[in-house]
Amino acid sequence: WNMVLQLLTAVRAIHRQGMACRGLTPVRVIICGRQRVRIASTGLAHILENNTSMPVRAQMQEDIANLGRLVLVFATMSLQAYHDVQTSVELIRNRFSSDLSNFITQCFRRDCNIHDLLVSSSHHLADHVDEWYSHSDALEEHLCKQLESERLARILIKLGLVNDRPEYGDAWSETGDRYVLKLFRDYVFHQTDDNGKPFLDMGHIIDSLNKLDNGSTERILLTSRDEKSLLVVSFADVQRCLEQAFSKLLPIHLQHAQLRHPGSLHSHAAMMYGYTPQM
């Protein structure tokens, strides 16, 4: 029924535009991933045979009959069913549900239209709508997880790029905003227990990075390794220090990259680092 309903709704979309599929045959049906059904070359016959004398309503009726033939092909897994309709219908009646056989039989009635088929298959359509909504919810949940991972990855990359730049020596990491970031790195990744042993708390790391990304006003205590420096800062303060320190590095990178590869790199920088160049 999944494929049947997709073909049915596709034909309905075409008929709503006052057009017909014309030539709805198995060779024009493409089955993609997750049994997604698509109709190829729609409208091509209108271009090649624009002067046809057959009325549009008759063409729509032919589409419905061809739809029934396609369902026979899918059900029997045989292209012969497209031409040998009577034998295939008898086979469907003996092996499949009465709903499917009635649907196929209805397609070959002269007074049948696309709305009649929708009504007769409405309960199956409702079931599949529920499945499509569930699939959409699953995709949205997966997308949210991907976005969450991307946010944390961007924060980690920036922290890694800013902390301890050897080309600038100690003057870089021991002064200004970079010193705060150095202490914050120890606060997040280099925690120890009461005995001075490494304490690997994944929840603390993820929670701290999320608060940093959100610019939380929660205050934390940063301590230097020799315990001579104590700083009370908020995650928003650390976020501001990170952006300021990173903004000093990125323009230098873009300047040298522009010399090596002429062309605009600002869009790439904005995508990778969330950087907005100042005009």
PyMOL commands that set and color helices and strands:
alter all, ss='L'
color gray80, all
select helices_A, chain A and resi 2-16+26-28+33-35+44-48+56-76+79-82+85-95+98-107+114-120+122-162+166-168+170-173+176-189+202-214+235-260+266-273
alter helices_A, ss='H'
color red, helices_A
select strands_A, chain A and resi 29-32+36-39+219-223+230-234
alter strands_A, ss='S'
color yellow, strands_A
deselect
rebuild
show_as cartoon
